[in-house]
């Protein structure tokens, strides 16, 4: 379970980072299209700023707290603790 949470957390951070790069690149492409289309007639039917993305990876949950809890449970020797109680 702990390894799965680590993977989820890492993948989430990677997706967020790559999305930020993608969004910046799309913005630059839209700006370039706008400049090209405003200065020539080769863009008939092409709408500058039409490239968008609807992905929102910022809403993915951070599982760091759950990961810490799992690591804490794994580091405890439950059998030894149970023997202390008995």
C-alpha positions in Angstrom: 0.0 0.0 0.0 2.8 2.4 0.9 4.5 1.9 -2.5 1.2 2.5 -4.3 0.8 5.8 -2.5 4.3 6.8 -3.3 3.6 6.0 -7.0 0.3 8.0 -6.9 2.0 11.0 -5.3 4.9 10.9 -7.7 2.7 10.5 -10.8 0.4 13.3 -9.6 3.3 15.7 -9.2 4.7 14.7 -12.6 1.3 15.3 -14.3 1.0 18.7 -12.7 4.5 19.7 -13.8 4.0 18.5 -17.3 0.6 20.1 -17.6 2.1 23.5 -16.6 4.7 23.0 -19.4 2.0 22.0 -21.9 -0.2 25.0 -20.9 2.7 27.4 -21.4 3.5 25.8 -24.8 -0.1 26.1 -25.9 -0.2 29.7 -24.9 2.9 30.4 -27.0 1.5 28.6 -30.0 -1.7 30.6 -29.7 0.3 33.8 -29.6 2.3 32.8 -32.7 -0.9 31.9 -34.5 -2.4 35.2 -33.6 0.6 37.1 -35.0 0.7 35.1 -38.2 -3.0 35.3 -38.8 -3.2 39.0 -38.1 -0.4 39.7 -40.6 -1.6 37.5 -43.5 -4.6 35.9 -45.1 -3.3 32.3 -44.9 -5.4 31.6 -41.8 -8.8 31.7 -43.4 -11.0 29.5 -41.1 -8.3 29.2 -38.4 -9.2 30.8 -35.1 -6.2 32.0 -33.2 -6.4 31.1 -29.5 -8.5 28.0 -30.4 -6.0 25.6 -28.9 -6.9 24.9 -25.3 -6.7 22.1 -22.7 -9.4 21.2 -20.3 -7.3 19.0 -18.1 -7.0 20.2 -14.5 -4.4 18.2 -12.6 -4.3 20.7 -9.8 -7.4 19.1 -8.4 -5.7 15.7 -7.9 -5.3 15.0 -4.2 -2.0 15.0 -2.4 -1.6 11.6 -0.6 1.5 12.7 1.4 -0.4 12.4 4.7 -1.7 9.0 3.9 1.7 7.9 2.9 3.2 9.1 6.1 0.5 7.2 8.1 1.3 4.0 6.2 5.0 4.4 6.8 4.4 5.0 10.5 2.2 1.9 10.7 4.8 -0.2 8.9 7.6 1.1 11.1 5.8 0.0 14.3 6.3 -3.5 15.5 2.7 -4.4 16.1 3.4 -7.8 17.6 5.9 -6.4 20.1 3.4 -3.7 21.1 0.6 -6.2 21.5 2.9 -8.3 23.8 3.5 -5.2 25.9 -0.2 -4.8 26.4 -0.8 -8.5 27.3 
